[in-house]
Amino acid sequence: MMELKITTFDWITAKEKIKRKYNHLSDADLVFEENQEEKLINHLMIKLHRDREYVLFTLAKSLSNIESNRL
């Protein structure tokens, strides 16, 4: 299983990338607290109607090149 570690600093940028791709997600849907990755993953699985692997891939991709504007 993929391990995902998100920092609060990186999440600020990653959240904006995810909001652009999934414009139906609200700020409340993308609330993140450090060390609460599992809570975020589970919530996004429900909101996106996708499995865990897809959500992990999407999050990892948004964090992989944090300076880039692309998801």
TORMIVEX-499323 format. One record per residue: x, y, z of N, C-alpha, C in turn; residue in three letters. Coordinates in pm, 1 decimal, padded with zeros to 6 digits. Layout:
<gumars>
nx / ny / nz / cax / cay / caz / cx / cy / cz / residu
X / Y / Z / X / Y / Z / X / Y / Z / ALA
...
</gumars>
This chain:
<gumars>
nx / ny / nz / cax / cay / caz / cx / cy / cz / residu
00084.3 / -00117.9 / 00000.0 / 00000.0 / 00000.0 / 00000.0 / 00088.9 / 00124.3 / 00000.0 / MET
00046.6 / 00223.3 / -00073.0 / 00122.5 / 00347.1 / -00085.4 / 00113.7 / 00427.4 / 00043.7 / MET
00228.0 / 00476.7 / 00088.1 / 00233.9 / 00564.0 / 00205.4 / 00232.9 / 00708.0 / 00156.1 / GLU
00149.8 / 00789.1 / 00216.4 / 00136.5 / 00928.0 / 00173.1 / 00155.7 / 01018.6 / 00292.9 / LEU
00249.1 / 01112.2 / 00281.3 / 00274.0 / 01209.9 / 00386.8 / 00253.8 / 01348.4 / 00327.5 / LYS
00163.5 / 01424.2 / 00387.3 / 00130.5 / 01557.3 / 00337.5 / 00166.0 / 01659.3 / 00445.6 / ILE
00236.0 / 01763.6 / 00404.5 / 00262.1 / 01872.6 / 00498.4 / 00157.1 / 01980.9 / 00477.2 / THR
00133.6 / 02057.7 / 00578.1 / 00035.9 / 02166.5 / 00568.1 / 00077.9 / 02265.9 / 00459.7 / THR
00206.1 / 02293.6 / 00450.0 / 00256.9 / 02387.2 / 00349.5 / 00228.2 / 02336.5 / 00208.2 / PHE
00259.4 / 02209.6 / 00181.1 / 00234.2 / 02152.3 / 00048.1 / 00084.8 / 02141.6 / 00018.8 / ASP
00004.8 / 02118.5 / 00121.3 / -00138.8 / 02100.7 / 00100.5 / -00204.1 / 02227.1 / 00045.8 / TRP
-00154.0 / 02342.4 / 00082.2 / -00210.9 / 02469.0 / 00033.4 / -00211.9 / 02471.4 / -00119.2 / ILE
-00101.2 / 02433.4 / -00180.6 / -00091.5 / 02431.9 / -00327.2 / -00165.3 / 02312.7 / -00386.2 / THR
-00147.0 / 02195.1 / -00327.7 / -00211.1 / 02073.3 / -00379.7 / -00362.8 / 02087.6 / -00377.9 / ALA
-00415.8 / 02150.0 / -00274.8 / -00561.1 / 02168.5 / -00262.8 / -00614.9 / 02250.2 / -00380.3 / LYS
-00543.3 / 02353.7 / -00419.7 / -00587.6 / 02436.4 / -00531.9 / -00586.3 / 02356.6 / -00662.6 / GLU
-00486.0 / 02272.6 / -00682.3 / -00481.3 / 02187.4 / -00801.4 / -00601.1 / 02092.9 / -00804.9 / LYS
-00631.4 / 02032.8 / -00691.7 / -00742.4 / 01937.2 / -00683.6 / -00875.5 / 02009.2 / -00704.9 / ILE
-00889.9 / 02129.4 / -00650.0 / -01013.9 / 02205.9 / -00669.9 / -01035.6 / 02242.0 / -00816.0 / LYS
-00928.3 / 02268.2 / -00889.5 / -00942.3 / 02298.9 / -01032.1 / -00988.6 / 02175.9 / -01110.1 / ARG
-00937.2 / 02059.6 / -01073.4 / -00975.2 / 01937.5 / -01146.0 / -01115.3 / 01890.9 / -01107.2 / LYS
-01148.3 / 01901.4 / -00980.3 / -01278.6 / 01856.2 / -00929.4 / -01350.7 / 01977.8 / -00872.3 / TYR
-01409.2 / 02057.4 / -00960.9 / -01466.8 / 02185.1 / -00918.7 / -01592.5 / 02170.3 / -00833.2 / ASN
-01642.5 / 02049.8 / -00817.9 / -01757.2 / 02029.3 / -00729.6 / -01715.8 / 02015.2 / -00583.4 / HIS
-01586.1 / 02003.2 / -00556.6 / -01539.0 / 01993.6 / -00418.6 / -01532.5 / 02132.6 / -00355.8 / LEU
-01576.8 / 02141.0 / -00234.1 / -01574.8 / 02269.1 / -00162.5 / -01450.5 / 02277.0 / -00074.2 / SER
-01427.3 / 02393.2 / -00016.9 / -01317.5 / 02408.5 / 00078.7 / -01336.6 / 02314.9 / 00197.4 / ASP
-01460.4 / 02296.0 / 00237.9 / -01489.4 / 02205.5 / 00350.1 / -01452.4 / 02061.1 / 00316.2 / ALA
-01467.2 / 02023.5 / 00189.5 / -01430.2 / 01888.2 / 00147.4 / -01280.0 / 01867.0 / 00150.3 / ASP
-01205.0 / 01973.9 / 00142.3 / -01060.4 / 01964.3 / 00132.3 / -00988.2 / 02013.3 / 00257.0 / LEU
-01056.1 / 02010.5 / 00369.0 / -00992.6 / 02045.7 / 00495.4 / -00893.4 / 01935.2 / 00531.4 / VAL
-00772.5 / 01976.2 / 00568.8 / -00668.5 / 01879.7 / 00603.8 / -00594.7 / 01925.8 / 00727.7 / PHE
-00575.3 / 01832.8 / 00819.2 / -00492.5 / 01856.7 / 00937.2 / -00373.3 / 01762.9 / 00928.3 / GLU
-00256.9 / 01813.7 / 00963.2 / -00136.2 / 01732.8 / 00954.0 / -00152.1 / 01602.3 / 01032.1 / GLU
-00099.2 / 01494.8 / 00975.5 / -00107.6 / 01358.0 / 01028.8 / -00247.9 / 01300.0 / 01022.4 / ASN
-00335.1 / 01358.5 / 00943.6 / -00471.5 / 01308.8 / 00926.4 / -00496.3 / 01269.7 / 00780.2 / GLN
-00392.7 / 01215.4 / 00715.7 / -00403.5 / 01177.4 / 00575.3 / -00515.1 / 01075.6 / 00552.2 / GLU
-00527.4 / 00980.5 / 00641.9 / -00627.9 / 00875.3 / 00625.4 / -00769.4 / 00932.4 / 00624.6 / GLU
-00794.5 / 01028.7 / 00708.8 / -00925.3 / 01094.2 / 00713.4 / -00955.6 / 01164.4 / 00580.4 / LYS
-00856.2 / 01233.6 / 00525.9 / -00871.7 / 01301.9 / 00397.5 / -00896.8 / 01201.1 / 00285.2 / LEU
-00820.2 / 01094.5 / 00282.1 / -00835.4 / 00991.6 / 00178.5 / -00975.2 / 00932.9 / 00182.3 / ILE
-01020.9 / 00895.3 / 00299.1 / -01154.5 / 00836.0 / 00312.0 / -01263.9 / 00933.0 / 00268.7 / ASN
-01249.8 / 01057.8 / 00305.7 / -01349.8 / 01158.1 / 00267.2 / -01352.6 / 01177.4 / 00115.1 / HIS
-01234.2 / 01184.4 / 00054.2 / -01228.6 / 01202.8 / -00091.3 / -01279.6 / 01080.2 / -00166.2 / LEU
-01259.5 / 00962.3 / -00111.7 / -01313.8 / 00841.7 / -00174.0 / -01465.2 / 00852.8 / -00186.8 / MET
-01529.1 / 00902.9 / -00084.2 / -01674.8 / 00919.1 / -00084.2 / -01716.7 / 01030.0 / -00181.4 / ILE
-01651.7 / 01146.2 / -00171.8 / -01691.2 / 01260.9 / -00253.8 / -01664.7 / 01239.8 / -00403.0 / LYS
-01558.0 / 01166.8 / -00436.2 / -01522.9 / 01146.1 / -00576.5 / -01580.0 / 01016.7 / -00633.5 / LEU
-01639.5 / 00934.8 / -00546.2 / -01693.2 / 00804.8 / -00588.1 / -01585.5 / 00720.8 / -00655.8 / HIS
-01466.8 / 00719.1 / -00595.4 / -01352.1 / 00646.4 / -00649.4 / -01292.3 / 00557.6 / -00541.4 / ARG
-01210.9 / 00461.9 / -00585.3 / -01147.1 / 00372.5 / -00488.7 / -01022.3 / 00437.4 / -00428.8 / ASP
-00969.3 / 00370.7 / -00329.1 / -00855.0 / 00421.4 / -00254.3 / -00733.9 / 00446.1 / -00344.6 / ARG
-00705.6 / 00353.8 / -00434.8 / -00589.2 / 00365.8 / -00521.9 / -00597.7 / 00491.1 / -00609.2 / GLU
-00716.5 / 00520.3 / -00660.2 / -00734.3 / 00638.8 / -00743.4 / -00709.9 / 00766.3 / -00661.6 / TYR
-00765.6 / 00772.2 / -00542.7 / -00749.0 / 00890.3 / -00457.4 / -00601.7 / 00907.5 / -00419.4 / VAL
-00535.0 / 00799.0 / -00383.6 / -00392.8 / 00807.3 / -00349.6 / -00310.9 / 00854.9 / -00469.4 / LEU
-00341.6 / 00802.3 / -00587.4 / -00271.5 / 00843.7 / -00708.6 / -00291.3 / 00992.7 / -00733.6 / PHE
-00415.1 / 01038.8 / -00721.6 / -00446.3 / 01180.2 / -00744.8 / -00374.1 / 01269.7 / -00644.4 / THR
-00375.4 / 01231.0 / -00518.2 / -00306.3 / 01310.6 / -00416.1 / -00155.9 / 01310.8 / -00440.6 / LEU
-00100.8 / 01194.0 / -00468.9 / 00043.5 / 01184.8 / -00493.0 / 00083.7 / 01268.4 / -00613.8 / ALA
00002.4 / 01264.9 / -00717.0 / 00031.9 / 01342.5 / -00838.0 / 00026.8 / 01492.8 / -00809.2 / LYS
-00069.0 / 01535.3 / -00730.1 / -00079.5 / 01678.1 / -00697.8 / 00037.6 / 01725.3 / -00611.6 / SER
00098.4 / 01633.3 / -00537.6 / 00210.1 / 01667.9 / -00450.2 / 00346.5 / 01644.3 / -00514.5 / LEU
00351.0 / 01569.2 / -00624.8 / 00478.9 / 01526.9 / -00681.0 / 00564.3 / 01642.8 / -00730.5 / SER
00505.3 / 01737.6 / -00797.7 / 00578.3 / 01854.3 / -00845.9 / 00501.1 / 01976.8 / -00797.4 / ASN
00518.0 / 02006.3 / -00672.2 / 00434.2 / 02104.3 / -00604.0 / 00444.3 / 02243.3 / -00666.9 / ILE
00558.1 / 02277.1 / -00729.4 / 00572.0 / 02409.2 / -00791.4 / 00495.2 / 02419.5 / -00922.4 / GLU
00470.8 / 02306.4 / -00986.0 / 00399.5 / 02306.5 / -01112.3 / 00253.3 / 02340.4 / -01090.0 / SER
00192.4 / 02400.1 / -01189.1 / 00052.0 / 02437.8 / -01181.3 / -00039.5 / 02326.5 / -01229.7 / ASN
00018.9 / 02217.5 / -01277.8 / -00058.6 / 02108.6 / -01336.1 / -00081.5 / 01995.6 / -01236.5 / ARG
-00192.7 / 01925.9 / -01255.4 / -00223.3 / 01808.9 / -01172.9 / -00189.9 / 01685.3 / -01248.6 / LEU
</gumars>
